Amino acid sequence: MFARLEAVTPVFDWRLRPGGFPGLARMIVEQQISVAAAAAIWARVQAGLPELTPAAVMALDDPALQGLGLSRPKVRYLREIAGAHLSGACDFDALKAMPDEQAVAALVAIKGIGRWTAETFLMFCEGRIDVFPGGDIALQEAMRWADGHALRPTEKAAYVRAEAWKPYRGVAAHLLWACYGGVRRGEITLQAPTG
C-alpha cells in the first residue's frame, strides 16, 4: 500500500514544530479554528506573551488572556497545562525521555488534553516516529482510500491497522496526511487496489 501511495503523493514537508510548553500551548490555541484565524490569534498570543512560559501564563488574569483572542475554554486549558508543568505533574523536559505510551498518558492526565492532541504533539513537537493518532479523521479517510474500502475505519480499527507499521507509525501518518491533502487538492486520484 505505501509504495503505491508514495508513488502518487507529491513531495511533502515533514511537519515539525518547537516543543515544550510553547508547542503544546500553540496546539491548544490553534485547535478547531480556521488556519487564518489560528495564525491571527497565535500572533496576538506571541505579542502579548513574548516569553510564553507557564509562569507568564499564570501571571495574567483571565480577561487579559481572553484579550489575546483566546476563548474561555482555551484560557482554562492553557492554565491547566501551565499548572501541570509548574507543579511537576507534567515536566516537558522529562517527557522527552519517556516511552511513547507513558508520554501520552502524562499528557492526557492534564485536563483539556485528549489523546489526539497528545499524539500529534509527540509527533510534531518531539519528532517521534512511532506515534499514530488513530482518532484523526483525515488519517482514517486516507486509510479508507488507500485500502479501497467503502467505509472509513473507526478509531479503534485505525489503531489496529497501524500496528503493522511499527516502529514507523508516525512516518506512515505523515504519508497518509500528505495523500489526504493531495486527494483533497485534486493532485491525486486513488484507484481501488486490484486483486
C-alpha positions in Angstrom: 0.0 0.0 0.0 2.7 2.5 1.0 4.7 2.0 -2.2 1.6 2.8 -4.2 0.8 5.9 -2.1 4.4 7.2 -2.2 4.4 6.8 -6.0 1.5 9.2 -6.4 1.9 11.6 -3.5 3.7 14.9 -4.2 6.8 15.6 -2.2 5.7 16.9 1.2 7.4 18.5 4.2 7.7 16.6 7.4 5.8 18.6 10.0 8.0 19.6 12.9 7.4 22.4 15.4 9.1 23.7 18.5 8.1 21.6 21.5 7.8 22.0 25.3 5.2 24.2 26.9 5.0 26.7 24.0 4.5 23.9 21.5 1.6 22.4 23.4 0.1 25.8 24.1 0.1 26.6 20.4 -1.6 23.3 19.5 -4.4 24.3 22.0 -4.7 27.8 20.7 -5.0 26.6 17.0 -7.4 23.8 17.5 -10.9 23.8 16.0 -10.5 27.1 14.1 -9.5 28.0 10.6 -5.9 28.3 9.5 -6.2 32.1 9.1 -7.9 32.6 12.5 -5.3 30.4 14.2 -2.5 32.4 12.7 -4.1 35.7 13.7 -4.8 34.5 17.3 -1.3 32.9 17.7 0.3 36.2 16.5 -1.7 38.1 19.3 -0.6 35.5 21.9 3.0 35.9 20.9 2.7 39.7 21.0 1.0 39.6 24.4 3.3 36.9 25.8 6.7 37.3 24.2 8.1 34.8 26.7 5.5 32.0 26.5 6.2 30.2 29.8 3.9 28.6 32.3 4.8 31.4 34.8 3.9 34.1 32.3 0.5 32.5 31.6 -0.3 32.2 35.3 0.7 35.8 35.8 -2.1 37.1 33.6 -5.7 37.1 34.7 -8.4 35.6 32.5 -9.6 38.9 30.9 -6.0 39.6 29.8 -5.7 36.2 28.2 -9.1 36.5 26.6 -7.9 39.9 25.3 -5.3 38.0 23.2 -8.2 36.3 21.4 -8.4 33.1 23.5 -11.8 31.6 24.3 -12.7 30.8 27.9 -12.1 27.1 27.4 -8.7 27.7 25.8 -7.7 30.0 28.7 -8.7 27.3 31.1 -6.7 24.6 29.2 -3.6 26.8 29.0 -3.8 27.4 32.8 -4.2 23.6 33.3 -1.1 22.9 31.1 0.9 25.7 32.9 -0.2 24.4 36.3 0.7 20.9 35.5 4.2 21.9 34.4 4.8 24.2 37.4 3.6 21.5 39.9 5.8 18.9 38.3 2.8 16.8 37.2 3.9 17.2 33.6 7.6 18.1 33.1 8.2 18.8 29.5 11.9 18.1 29.8 11.2 14.7 31.4 8.6 14.0 28.8 11.2 13.7 26.1 12.8 10.7 27.8 9.5 8.8 28.4 8.4 5.9 26.1 5.5 6.9 23.8 2.6 5.5 25.7 3.9 6.9 29.0 4.3 10.3 27.4 0.7 10.1 26.0 -0.6 9.1 29.5 1.3 12.1 31.1 -0.3 14.5 28.6 -3.8 13.2 28.7 -3.7 13.4 32.5 -3.9 17.2 32.0 -7.5 18.5 31.8 -8.2 19.6 28.3 -5.6 17.4 26.6 -7.1 14.5 24.7 -5.3 11.5 23.1 -5.3 13.1 19.7 -3.6 16.3 21.0 -1.1 14.2 23.0 -0.2 12.1 20.0 0.1 14.9 17.5 2.2 16.9 20.0 4.6 14.0 20.3 4.8 13.7 16.5 5.0 17.3 15.5 6.8 18.8 18.5 9.0 16.0 19.6 9.6 14.3 16.3 8.5 10.9 17.4 8.2 8.5 14.5 6.2 5.7 16.1 3.1 7.6 17.3 -0.1 7.2 15.4 -3.2 9.4 16.1 -5.8 6.9 15.1 -8.6 9.3 16.1 -7.7 11.7 13.3 -10.5 11.8 10.7 -8.1 12.7 7.8 -5.9 9.7 8.6 -8.9 7.4 8.7 -10.2 8.8 5.4 -6.8 8.4 3.8 -6.6 4.8 5.1 -10.0 4.1 3.6 -8.9 5.5 0.2 -5.6 3.7 0.3 -7.2 0.4 1.1 -10.1 0.9 -1.3 -12.8 0.4 1.3 -16.3 1.9 1.2 -16.3 2.9 4.9 -13.8 4.9 6.9 -12.2 2.8 9.7 -13.2 3.5 13.3 -10.6 5.0 15.6 -10.1 1.5 17.1 -9.8 -0.1 13.7 -7.3 2.6 12.7 -5.1 1.8 15.7 -5.3 -1.9 15.0 -4.4 -1.3 11.3 -1.4 0.9 12.2 0.1 -1.9 14.4 1.5 -3.4 11.2 3.5 -0.2 10.6 5.5 -0.3 13.9 8.0 1.1 14.6 7.3 3.8 11.9 3.6 4.6 12.5 4.4 8.3 12.6 6.1 8.1 9.3 3.0 6.3 7.9 0.8 9.0 9.4 2.8 11.7 7.6 2.5 9.9 4.2 -1.3 9.3 4.8 -1.8 13.0 5.6 0.1 14.1 2.5 -2.0 11.7 0.5 -5.2 13.1 2.0 -4.1 16.6 1.2 -3.2 15.6 -2.4 -6.6 14.0 -2.9 -8.4 17.0 -1.5 -6.5 19.4 -3.7 -7.1 17.2 -6.8 -3.4 16.3 -7.2 -4.0 12.6 -6.6 -6.6 10.2 -7.9 -6.6 6.9 -6.0 -7.8 3.8 -7.7 -9.1 0.9 -5.6 -6.4 -1.9 -5.4 -6.9 -4.8 -7.8 -6.6 -8.4 -7.0 
